[in-house]
Amino acid sequence: MLSLPESAPWIVPTVPIAVAAALRRPRTWYFWGTAFFAVIACLVQSIAATLTFLVLLACWVCVVPHTPEELRALIYDGAWLALAAIMAGPFVLAVLWGAIRLARQRFADYLALRWPSGRELARGLAMTCAFLLVWLAIAYLTGQKAPAFVINGYMSARATGWLPVYLIAMCIAAPVTEEFFVRGFLFRGWSQSFLRPTGAIVLSSAVWAAAHTQYNLFYVSEIFTIGLLLGYLRYRYGSTWLTVIIHSAINLAAVIEVALIVAYA
């Protein structure tokens, strides 16, 4: 039997080590891989939210809704929306975690979960305030009113004592889930594909705006442009936590605006 000399022990493991190293090499989910896992995350979110609604319907509602209007009123109830957002969020993040683990990357690194500096946060908030003031002026000049969906959600949550949970959902759960998904996962994969950063910002903002089907065209357009701003900040400063904080601030401002409308209308 042919045997290798003891003086050359490196000959045997050379190829297996090279192959194993190639298999373990970290990767990025580029355009199609990112899109594939994004679809899975959206499906998981829809299933989790639907199951939450079904559980609430079975446990809390004495009279089963018989008309589409009655069912819509329940679905758009502020407490129900808040609980659905809170319950679905971890499942979406679990899909992202699984995809990132399959790519052999660290969750925080892949999603750019770097805490922003005080200067970066101040600049981002200042840009956002100026941006929102422009949209507020456009809404006033064009006669746009606050969406009834938002007002009804706030009022129903306040009336049933679920306002704190509503605030947690709108200002913490939703911003974390959406920013990890859009400015974290989608931007990371698409910006390193043929889209490059500019295309990734535009496409991810369009996906994010299209998901807000409860708003009219004016507010969907506003959400799209806010997505462009958040995408730019994500690219400029390399921090998804920055966009999470700004997203939370935007939602908090919206809730305060609705509270003032309800109080003084």
PAZATI-764453 format. One record per residue (C-alpha): residue number from 1; residue in three letters; z, x, y. Coordinates in steps of 0.05 Angstrom, whole numbers, plus 5000, padded with zeros to 4 digits. Layout:
% PAZATI-764453
[NUM; ALA; [Z; X; Y]]
...
//
This chain:
% PAZATI-764453
[1; MET; [5000; 5000; 5000]]
[2; LEU; [4980; 5025; 5069]]
[3; SER; [5040; 5036; 5114]]
[4; LEU; [5045; 5055; 5187]]
[5; PRO; [5078; 5121; 5205]]
[6; GLU; [5149; 5117; 5231]]
[7; SER; [5129; 5158; 5291]]
[8; ALA; [5087; 5099; 5318]]
[9; PRO; [5132; 5037; 5315]]
[10; TRP; [5099; 5009; 5377]]
[11; ILE; [5034; 4993; 5341]]
[12; VAL; [5060; 4933; 5302]]
[13; PRO; [5089; 4889; 5357]]
[14; THR; [5036; 4903; 5411]]
[15; VAL; [4992; 4843; 5399]]
[16; PRO; [5046; 4792; 5383]]
[17; ILE; [5085; 4812; 5445]]
[18; ALA; [5024; 4806; 5489]]
[19; VAL; [5007; 4737; 5461]]
[20; ALA; [5079; 4713; 5468]]
[21; ALA; [5083; 4738; 5539]]
[22; ALA; [5019; 4700; 5556]]
[23; LEU; [5047; 4637; 5525]]
[24; ARG; [5111; 4643; 5564]]
[25; ARG; [5078; 4658; 5631]]
[26; PRO; [5097; 4607; 5685]]
[27; ARG; [5041; 4562; 5708]]
[28; THR; [5026; 4510; 5761]]
[29; TRP; [5000; 4440; 5747]]
[30; TYR; [4939; 4441; 5791]]
[31; PHE; [4899; 4379; 5811]]
[32; TRP; [4890; 4341; 5745]]
[33; GLY; [4956; 4362; 5714]]
[34; THR; [4993; 4341; 5777]]
[35; ALA; [4955; 4275; 5779]]
[36; PHE; [4971; 4262; 5705]]
[37; PHE; [5046; 4271; 5713]]
[38; ALA; [5044; 4232; 5778]]
[39; VAL; [5015; 4172; 5742]]
[40; ILE; [5069; 4178; 5689]]
[41; ALA; [5124; 4182; 5742]]
[42; CYS; [5096; 4120; 5777]]
[43; LEU; [5093; 4081; 5711]]
[44; VAL; [5164; 4102; 5695]]
[45; GLN; [5188; 4081; 5763]]
[46; SER; [5154; 4012; 5756]]
[47; ILE; [5185; 4001; 5687]]
[48; ALA; [5254; 4022; 5711]]
[49; ALA; [5250; 3977; 5772]]
[50; THR; [5225; 3918; 5731]]
[51; LEU; [5280; 3926; 5680]]
[52; THR; [5331; 3928; 5737]]
[53; PHE; [5303; 3863; 5765]]
[54; LEU; [5305; 3831; 5696]]
[55; VAL; [5378; 3851; 5685]]
[56; LEU; [5397; 3825; 5753]]
[57; LEU; [5359; 3761; 5740]]
[58; ALA; [5395; 3751; 5674]]
[59; CYS; [5464; 3768; 5700]]
[60; TRP; [5468; 3742; 5771]]
[61; VAL; [5419; 3684; 5780]]
[62; CYS; [5442; 3616; 5756]]
[63; VAL; [5377; 3580; 5773]]
[64; VAL; [5313; 3611; 5746]]
[65; PRO; [5259; 3615; 5801]]
[66; HIS; [5201; 3568; 5786]]
[67; THR; [5153; 3585; 5843]]
[68; PRO; [5122; 3650; 5867]]
[69; GLU; [5159; 3641; 5933]]
[70; GLU; [5226; 3636; 5899]]
[71; LEU; [5212; 3697; 5856]]
[72; ARG; [5188; 3737; 5917]]
[73; ALA; [5251; 3719; 5954]]
[74; LEU; [5293; 3748; 5898]]
[75; ILE; [5251; 3811; 5890]]
[76; TYR; [5254; 3824; 5965]]
[77; ASP; [5329; 3813; 5968]]
[78; GLY; [5361; 3873; 6001]]
[79; ALA; [5413; 3884; 5946]]
[80; TRP; [5362; 3879; 5891]]
[81; LEU; [5315; 3927; 5925]]
[82; ALA; [5372; 3976; 5936]]
[83; LEU; [5394; 3974; 5864]]
[84; ALA; [5322; 3981; 5839]]
[85; ALA; [5311; 4042; 5883]]
[86; ILE; [5376; 4075; 5861]]
[87; MET; [5365; 4061; 5787]]
[88; ALA; [5291; 4082; 5785]]
[89; GLY; [5301; 4147; 5823]]
[90; PRO; [5333; 4188; 5767]]
[91; PHE; [5278; 4168; 5718]]
[92; VAL; [5225; 4193; 5766]]
[93; LEU; [5262; 4258; 5776]]
[94; ALA; [5269; 4265; 5701]]
[95; VAL; [5193; 4261; 5693]]
[96; LEU; [5184; 4315; 5747]]
[97; TRP; [5237; 4358; 5713]]
[98; GLY; [5202; 4352; 5646]]
[99; ALA; [5134; 4370; 5676]]
[100; ILE; [5163; 4430; 5712]]
[101; ARG; [5199; 4454; 5649]]
[102; LEU; [5133; 4449; 5611]]
[103; ALA; [5104; 4493; 5665]]
[104; ARG; [5161; 4543; 5651]]
[105; GLN; [5184; 4541; 5723]]
[106; ARG; [5251; 4530; 5756]]
[107; PHE; [5259; 4460; 5785]]
[108; ALA; [5284; 4484; 5852]]
[109; ASP; [5230; 4537; 5860]]
[110; TYR; [5173; 4491; 5840]]
[111; LEU; [5194; 4437; 5889]]
[112; ALA; [5212; 4486; 5945]]
[113; LEU; [5284; 4462; 5947]]
[114; ARG; [5304; 4512; 6000]]
[115; TRP; [5355; 4491; 6052]]
[116; PRO; [5325; 4494; 6122]]
[117; SER; [5354; 4535; 6178]]
[118; GLY; [5384; 4502; 6239]]
[119; ARG; [5323; 4521; 6281]]
[120; GLU; [5275; 4492; 6230]]
[121; LEU; [5314; 4427; 6226]]
[122; ALA; [5318; 4421; 6302]]
[123; ARG; [5244; 4432; 6310]]
[124; GLY; [5227; 4383; 6254]]
[125; LEU; [5272; 4329; 6283]]
[126; ALA; [5245; 4340; 6353]]
[127; MET; [5173; 4333; 6329]]
[128; THR; [5191; 4271; 6290]]
[129; CYS; [5226; 4238; 6349]]
[130; ALA; [5165; 4250; 6394]]
[131; PHE; [5120; 4223; 6339]]
[132; LEU; [5161; 4160; 6328]]
[133; LEU; [5164; 4146; 6403]]
[134; VAL; [5088; 4147; 6406]]
[135; TRP; [5084; 4097; 6349]]
[136; LEU; [5138; 4054; 6381]]
[137; ALA; [5097; 4052; 6445]]
[138; ILE; [5034; 4033; 6406]]
[139; ALA; [5072; 3978; 6370]]
[140; TYR; [5098; 3950; 6436]]
[141; LEU; [5030; 3952; 6470]]
[142; THR; [4995; 3919; 6411]]
[143; GLY; [5049; 3866; 6401]]
[144; GLN; [5070; 3889; 6332]]
[145; LYS; [5135; 3860; 6307]]
[146; ALA; [5183; 3889; 6258]]
[147; PRO; [5161; 3872; 6187]]
[148; ALA; [5194; 3808; 6161]]
[149; PHE; [5204; 3844; 6094]]
[150; VAL; [5250; 3895; 6127]]
[151; ILE; [5289; 3844; 6167]]
[152; ASN; [5299; 3798; 6107]]
[153; GLY; [5321; 3856; 6064]]
[154; TYR; [5373; 3879; 6116]]
[155; MET; [5399; 3809; 6129]]
[156; SER; [5405; 3791; 6056]]
[157; ALA; [5442; 3856; 6040]]
[158; ARG; [5490; 3844; 6098]]
[159; ALA; [5502; 3772; 6079]]
[160; THR; [5520; 3789; 6007]]
[161; GLY; [5564; 3848; 6024]]
[162; TRP; [5514; 3899; 5996]]
[163; LEU; [5497; 3933; 6062]]
[164; PRO; [5531; 4000; 6043]]
[165; VAL; [5490; 4002; 5979]]
[166; TYR; [5428; 3984; 6018]]
[167; LEU; [5440; 4042; 6066]]
[168; ILE; [5451; 4090; 6007]]
[169; ALA; [5385; 4067; 5976]]
[170; MET; [5344; 4070; 6040]]
[171; CYS; [5374; 4133; 6070]]
[172; ILE; [5390; 4175; 6009]]
[173; ALA; [5360; 4151; 5943]]
[174; ALA; [5291; 4133; 5968]]
[175; PRO; [5281; 4196; 6012]]
[176; VAL; [5303; 4243; 5957]]
[177; THR; [5259; 4211; 5904]]
[178; GLU; [5198; 4203; 5948]]
[179; GLU; [5202; 4272; 5979]]
[180; PHE; [5214; 4308; 5913]]
[181; PHE; [5154; 4271; 5886]]
[182; VAL; [5105; 4273; 5945]]
[183; ARG; [5121; 4334; 5987]]
[184; GLY; [5152; 4371; 5928]]
[185; PHE; [5112; 4358; 5865]]
[186; LEU; [5045; 4331; 5891]]
[187; PHE; [5040; 4382; 5947]]
[188; ARG; [5057; 4441; 5902]]
[189; GLY; [5003; 4426; 5851]]
[190; TRP; [4949; 4400; 5897]]
[191; SER; [4957; 4454; 5950]]
[192; GLN; [4942; 4507; 5898]]
[193; SER; [4880; 4470; 5872]]
[194; PHE; [4812; 4463; 5904]]
[195; LEU; [4844; 4417; 5956]]
[196; ARG; [4882; 4474; 5988]]
[197; PRO; [4942; 4457; 6033]]
[198; THR; [4903; 4413; 6083]]
[199; GLY; [4872; 4370; 6029]]
[200; ALA; [4939; 4365; 5993]]
[201; ILE; [4974; 4341; 6056]]
[202; VAL; [4921; 4287; 6068]]
[203; LEU; [4916; 4263; 5996]]
[204; SER; [4991; 4262; 5983]]
[205; SER; [5001; 4224; 6049]]
[206; ALA; [4948; 4173; 6028]]
[207; VAL; [4982; 4163; 5961]]
[208; TRP; [5049; 4155; 5994]]
[209; ALA; [5022; 4104; 6045]]
[210; ALA; [4985; 4065; 5992]]
[211; ALA; [5050; 4056; 5953]]
[212; HIS; [5079; 4016; 6011]]
[213; THR; [5041; 3953; 5996]]
[214; GLN; [5095; 3909; 6027]]
[215; TYR; [5073; 3928; 6098]]
[216; ASN; [5013; 3907; 6138]]
[217; LEU; [4956; 3954; 6157]]
[218; PHE; [4989; 3977; 6222]]
[219; TYR; [5053; 4001; 6188]]
[220; VAL; [5015; 4031; 6129]]
[221; SER; [4975; 4071; 6180]]
[222; GLU; [5040; 4093; 6212]]
[223; ILE; [5068; 4114; 6145]]
[224; PHE; [5005; 4154; 6130]]
[225; THR; [5010; 4193; 6195]]
[226; ILE; [5085; 4204; 6184]]
[227; GLY; [5065; 4232; 6116]]
[228; LEU; [5017; 4280; 6151]]
[229; LEU; [5074; 4304; 6195]]
[230; LEU; [5122; 4312; 6136]]
[231; GLY; [5068; 4348; 6097]]
[232; TYR; [5056; 4396; 6154]]
[233; LEU; [5130; 4410; 6160]]
[234; ARG; [5134; 4422; 6085]]
[235; TYR; [5076; 4471; 6090]]
[236; ARG; [5099; 4504; 6154]]
[237; TYR; [5171; 4517; 6134]]
[238; GLY; [5167; 4516; 6058]]
[239; SER; [5226; 4469; 6050]]
[240; THR; [5226; 4401; 6016]]
[241; TRP; [5299; 4391; 6035]]
[242; LEU; [5275; 4392; 6107]]
[243; THR; [5229; 4333; 6095]]
[244; VAL; [5284; 4297; 6056]]
[245; ILE; [5330; 4302; 6116]]
[246; ILE; [5277; 4280; 6165]]
[247; HIS; [5255; 4223; 6119]]
[248; SER; [5328; 4201; 6115]]
[249; ALA; [5333; 4203; 6191]]
[250; ILE; [5270; 4161; 6198]]
[251; ASN; [5297; 4108; 6151]]
[252; LEU; [5364; 4107; 6185]]
[253; ALA; [5330; 4098; 6252]]
[254; ALA; [5290; 4040; 6223]]
[255; VAL; [5353; 4007; 6196]]
[256; ILE; [5387; 4014; 6264]]
[257; GLU; [5327; 3984; 6298]]
[258; VAL; [5327; 3925; 6251]]
[259; ALA; [5403; 3916; 6261]]
[260; LEU; [5391; 3913; 6337]]
[261; ILE; [5334; 3863; 6329]]
[262; VAL; [5378; 3819; 6285]]
[263; ALA; [5437; 3824; 6333]]
[264; TYR; [5399; 3810; 6397]]
[265; ALA; [5339; 3768; 6376]]
//
